[in-house]
Amino acid sequence: MVRFNILLLVAAVICSLSVVTSQHKARKLFQALESEQERAKQLEVEFGQLQLELQTWATSPRIEKIAREKLRMRTPETDKMITATAGVSSR
């Protein structure tokens, strides 16, 4: 009978330790999940900022300024412009 009680005590201790271990792992995983969710929020904010910056860099006045200053481009004279029209043939 004493051996059986000792065996039950050992089984109870092992079960208790496994419960504590699994709870500890669950807490660690939950902390990691919260950390990753916070990082995802930060990345969403950064992505929004980058999209706004991209829109700013791609504005027509800025591109025209770079074309004039760095590439030394200019608007062609009107008499040298050729207008393309979407042609519908009239046969």
mmCIF file of the C-alpha atoms, coordinates in Angstrom:
data_MODEL
# 
_entry.id   MODEL 
# 
loop_
_atom_site.group_PDB 
_atom_site.id 
_atom_site.type_symbol 
_atom_site.label_atom_id 
_atom_site.label_alt_id 
_atom_site.label_comp_id 
_atom_site.label_asym_id 
_atom_site.label_entity_id 
_atom_site.label_seq_id 
_atom_site.pdbx_PDB_ins_code 
_atom_site.Cartn_x 
_atom_site.Cartn_y 
_atom_site.Cartn_z 
_atom_site.occupancy 
_atom_site.B_iso_or_equiv 
_atom_site.pdbx_formal_charge 
_atom_site.auth_seq_id 
_atom_site.auth_comp_id 
_atom_site.auth_asym_id 
_atom_site.auth_atom_id 
_atom_site.pdbx_PDB_model_num 
ATOM 1  C CA . MET A 1 1  ? 0.000   0.000  0.000   1.00 0.00 ? 1  MET A CA 1 
ATOM 2  C CA . VAL A 1 2  ? 2.875   2.350  0.799   1.00 0.00 ? 2  VAL A CA 1 
ATOM 3  C CA . ARG A 1 3  ? 4.433   1.708  -2.611  1.00 0.00 ? 3  ARG A CA 1 
ATOM 4  C CA . PHE A 1 4  ? 1.132   2.534  -4.291  1.00 0.00 ? 4  PHE A CA 1 
ATOM 5  C CA . ASN A 1 5  ? 0.889   5.831  -2.357  1.00 0.00 ? 5  ASN A CA 1 
ATOM 6  C CA . ILE A 1 6  ? 4.460   6.725  -3.309  1.00 0.00 ? 6  ILE A CA 1 
ATOM 7  C CA . LEU A 1 7  ? 3.698   5.877  -6.919  1.00 0.00 ? 7  LEU A CA 1 
ATOM 8  C CA . LEU A 1 8  ? 0.589   8.095  -6.837  1.00 0.00 ? 8  LEU A CA 1 
ATOM 9  C CA . LEU A 1 9  ? 2.622   10.897 -5.201  1.00 0.00 ? 9  LEU A CA 1 
ATOM 10 C CA . VAL A 1 10 ? 5.287   10.659 -7.921  1.00 0.00 ? 10 VAL A CA 1 
ATOM 11 C CA . ALA A 1 11 ? 2.595   10.691 -10.611 1.00 0.00 ? 11 ALA A CA 1 
ATOM 12 C CA . ALA A 1 12 ? 0.960   13.753 -9.020  1.00 0.00 ? 12 ALA A CA 1 
ATOM 13 C CA . VAL A 1 13 ? 4.291   15.584 -8.828  1.00 0.00 ? 13 VAL A CA 1 
ATOM 14 C CA . ILE A 1 14 ? 5.055   14.761 -12.474 1.00 0.00 ? 14 ILE A CA 1 
ATOM 15 C CA . CYS A 1 15 ? 1.604   15.972 -13.550 1.00 0.00 ? 15 CYS A CA 1 
ATOM 16 C CA . SER A 1 16 ? 1.991   19.151 -11.518 1.00 0.00 ? 16 SER A CA 1 
ATOM 17 C CA . LEU A 1 17 ? 5.385   19.873 -13.064 1.00 0.00 ? 17 LEU A CA 1 
ATOM 18 C CA . SER A 1 18 ? 4.035   19.282 -16.551 1.00 0.00 ? 18 SER A CA 1 
ATOM 19 C CA . VAL A 1 19 ? 1.128   21.685 -15.884 1.00 0.00 ? 19 VAL A CA 1 
ATOM 20 C CA . VAL A 1 20 ? 3.529   24.368 -14.633 1.00 0.00 ? 20 VAL A CA 1 
ATOM 21 C CA . THR A 1 21 ? 5.819   23.830 -17.626 1.00 0.00 ? 21 THR A CA 1 
ATOM 22 C CA . SER A 1 22 ? 2.975   24.040 -20.130 1.00 0.00 ? 22 SER A CA 1 
ATOM 23 C CA . GLN A 1 23 ? 1.582   27.202 -18.478 1.00 0.00 ? 23 GLN A CA 1 
ATOM 24 C CA . HIS A 1 24 ? 5.045   28.784 -18.629 1.00 0.00 ? 24 HIS A CA 1 
ATOM 25 C CA . LYS A 1 25 ? 5.359   27.928 -22.320 1.00 0.00 ? 25 LYS A CA 1 
ATOM 26 C CA . ALA A 1 26 ? 1.864   29.301 -22.971 1.00 0.00 ? 26 ALA A CA 1 
ATOM 27 C CA . ARG A 1 27 ? 2.772   32.600 -21.269 1.00 0.00 ? 27 ARG A CA 1 
ATOM 28 C CA . LYS A 1 28 ? 5.986   32.876 -23.266 1.00 0.00 ? 28 LYS A CA 1 
ATOM 29 C CA . LEU A 1 29 ? 4.124   32.208 -26.517 1.00 0.00 ? 29 LEU A CA 1 
ATOM 30 C CA . PHE A 1 30 ? 1.460   34.773 -25.617 1.00 0.00 ? 30 PHE A CA 1 
ATOM 31 C CA . GLN A 1 31 ? 4.164   37.361 -24.919 1.00 0.00 ? 31 GLN A CA 1 
ATOM 32 C CA . ALA A 1 32 ? 5.774   36.578 -28.265 1.00 0.00 ? 32 ALA A CA 1 
ATOM 33 C CA . LEU A 1 33 ? 2.392   36.900 -29.992 1.00 0.00 ? 33 LEU A CA 1 
ATOM 34 C CA . GLU A 1 34 ? 1.769   40.324 -28.427 1.00 0.00 ? 34 GLU A CA 1 
ATOM 35 C CA . SER A 1 35 ? 5.244   41.435 -29.407 1.00 0.00 ? 35 SER A CA 1 
ATOM 36 C CA . GLU A 1 36 ? 4.723   40.368 -33.019 1.00 0.00 ? 36 GLU A CA 1 
ATOM 37 C CA . GLN A 1 37 ? 1.312   42.059 -33.132 1.00 0.00 ? 37 GLN A CA 1 
ATOM 38 C CA . GLU A 1 38 ? 2.919   45.293 -31.934 1.00 0.00 ? 38 GLU A CA 1 
ATOM 39 C CA . ARG A 1 39 ? 5.616   44.937 -34.578 1.00 0.00 ? 39 ARG A CA 1 
ATOM 40 C CA . ALA A 1 40 ? 2.919   44.388 -37.232 1.00 0.00 ? 40 ALA A CA 1 
ATOM 41 C CA . LYS A 1 41 ? 1.213   47.625 -36.146 1.00 0.00 ? 41 LYS A CA 1 
ATOM 42 C CA . GLN A 1 42 ? 4.536   49.476 -36.383 1.00 0.00 ? 42 GLN A CA 1 
ATOM 43 C CA . LEU A 1 43 ? 5.127   48.062 -39.862 1.00 0.00 ? 43 LEU A CA 1 
ATOM 44 C CA . GLU A 1 44 ? 1.649   49.156 -40.977 1.00 0.00 ? 44 GLU A CA 1 
ATOM 45 C CA . VAL A 1 45 ? 2.378   52.704 -39.793 1.00 0.00 ? 45 VAL A CA 1 
ATOM 46 C CA . GLU A 1 46 ? 5.759   52.676 -41.538 1.00 0.00 ? 46 GLU A CA 1 
ATOM 47 C CA . PHE A 1 47 ? 4.146   51.341 -44.723 1.00 0.00 ? 47 PHE A CA 1 
ATOM 48 C CA . GLY A 1 48 ? 1.620   54.179 -44.676 1.00 0.00 ? 48 GLY A CA 1 
ATOM 49 C CA . GLN A 1 49 ? 4.412   56.708 -44.218 1.00 0.00 ? 49 GLN A CA 1 
ATOM 50 C CA . LEU A 1 50 ? 6.359   55.194 -47.090 1.00 0.00 ? 50 LEU A CA 1 
ATOM 51 C CA . GLN A 1 51 ? 3.312   55.321 -49.365 1.00 0.00 ? 51 GLN A CA 1 
ATOM 52 C CA . LEU A 1 52 ? 2.833   58.987 -48.506 1.00 0.00 ? 52 LEU A CA 1 
ATOM 53 C CA . GLU A 1 53 ? 6.514   59.654 -49.184 1.00 0.00 ? 53 GLU A CA 1 
ATOM 54 C CA . LEU A 1 54 ? 6.292   57.817 -52.505 1.00 0.00 ? 54 LEU A CA 1 
ATOM 55 C CA . GLN A 1 55 ? 3.320   59.931 -53.544 1.00 0.00 ? 55 GLN A CA 1 
ATOM 56 C CA . THR A 1 56 ? 5.271   63.061 -52.626 1.00 0.00 ? 56 THR A CA 1 
ATOM 57 C CA . TRP A 1 57 ? 8.331   61.996 -54.617 1.00 0.00 ? 57 TRP A CA 1 
ATOM 58 C CA . ALA A 1 58 ? 6.253   61.117 -57.665 1.00 0.00 ? 58 ALA A CA 1 
ATOM 59 C CA . THR A 1 59 ? 4.363   64.408 -58.016 1.00 0.00 ? 59 THR A CA 1 
ATOM 60 C CA . SER A 1 60 ? 4.366   65.997 -61.453 1.00 0.00 ? 60 SER A CA 1 
ATOM 61 C CA . PRO A 1 61 ? 5.900   69.347 -60.375 1.00 0.00 ? 61 PRO A CA 1 
ATOM 62 C CA . ARG A 1 62 ? 8.802   67.560 -58.707 1.00 0.00 ? 62 ARG A CA 1 
ATOM 63 C CA . ILE A 1 63 ? 9.445   65.358 -61.735 1.00 0.00 ? 63 ILE A CA 1 
ATOM 64 C CA . GLU A 1 64 ? 9.272   68.401 -64.007 1.00 0.00 ? 64 GLU A CA 1 
ATOM 65 C CA . LYS A 1 65 ? 11.729  70.274 -61.779 1.00 0.00 ? 65 LYS A CA 1 
ATOM 66 C CA . ILE A 1 66 ? 14.218  67.381 -61.894 1.00 0.00 ? 66 ILE A CA 1 
ATOM 67 C CA . ALA A 1 67 ? 13.802  67.103 -65.661 1.00 0.00 ? 67 ALA A CA 1 
ATOM 68 C CA . ARG A 1 68 ? 14.563  70.820 -66.068 1.00 0.00 ? 68 ARG A CA 1 
ATOM 69 C CA . GLU A 1 69 ? 17.413  71.099 -63.544 1.00 0.00 ? 69 GLU A CA 1 
ATOM 70 C CA . LYS A 1 70 ? 19.261  67.805 -63.680 1.00 0.00 ? 70 LYS A CA 1 
ATOM 71 C CA . LEU A 1 71 ? 18.433  66.519 -67.143 1.00 0.00 ? 71 LEU A CA 1 
ATOM 72 C CA . ARG A 1 72 ? 18.270  69.968 -68.756 1.00 0.00 ? 72 ARG A CA 1 
ATOM 73 C CA . MET A 1 73 ? 15.045  69.124 -70.507 1.00 0.00 ? 73 MET A CA 1 
ATOM 74 C CA . ARG A 1 74 ? 12.642  71.785 -71.684 1.00 0.00 ? 74 ARG A CA 1 
ATOM 75 C CA . THR A 1 75 ? 9.152   72.017 -73.046 1.00 0.00 ? 75 THR A CA 1 
ATOM 76 C CA . PRO A 1 76 ? 9.212   71.873 -76.853 1.00 0.00 ? 76 PRO A CA 1 
ATOM 77 C CA . GLU A 1 77 ? 8.091   74.865 -78.843 1.00 0.00 ? 77 GLU A CA 1 
ATOM 78 C CA . THR A 1 78 ? 4.507   74.675 -80.043 1.00 0.00 ? 78 THR A CA 1 
ATOM 79 C CA . ASP A 1 79 ? 5.400   74.715 -83.704 1.00 0.00 ? 79 ASP A CA 1 
ATOM 80 C CA . LYS A 1 80 ? 7.565   71.603 -83.186 1.00 0.00 ? 80 LYS A CA 1 
ATOM 81 C CA . MET A 1 81 ? 4.873   69.638 -81.345 1.00 0.00 ? 81 MET A CA 1 
ATOM 82 C CA . ILE A 1 82 ? 3.008   66.842 -83.074 1.00 0.00 ? 82 ILE A CA 1 
ATOM 83 C CA . THR A 1 83 ? -0.396  65.934 -81.740 1.00 0.00 ? 83 THR A CA 1 
ATOM 84 C CA . ALA A 1 84 ? -1.438  62.309 -81.925 1.00 0.00 ? 84 ALA A CA 1 
ATOM 85 C CA . THR A 1 85 ? -5.117  61.623 -82.146 1.00 0.00 ? 85 THR A CA 1 
ATOM 86 C CA . ALA A 1 86 ? -6.950  58.408 -81.684 1.00 0.00 ? 86 ALA A CA 1 
ATOM 87 C CA . GLY A 1 87 ? -7.865  57.883 -85.268 1.00 0.00 ? 87 GLY A CA 1 
ATOM 88 C CA . VAL A 1 88 ? -11.106 56.417 -86.457 1.00 0.00 ? 88 VAL A CA 1 
ATOM 89 C CA . SER A 1 89 ? -10.815 55.835 -90.121 1.00 0.00 ? 89 SER A CA 1 
ATOM 90 C CA . SER A 1 90 ? -13.629 57.311 -92.148 1.00 0.00 ? 90 SER A CA 1 
ATOM 91 C CA . ARG A 1 91 ? -13.864 55.121 -95.207 1.00 0.00 ? 91 ARG A CA 1 
# 
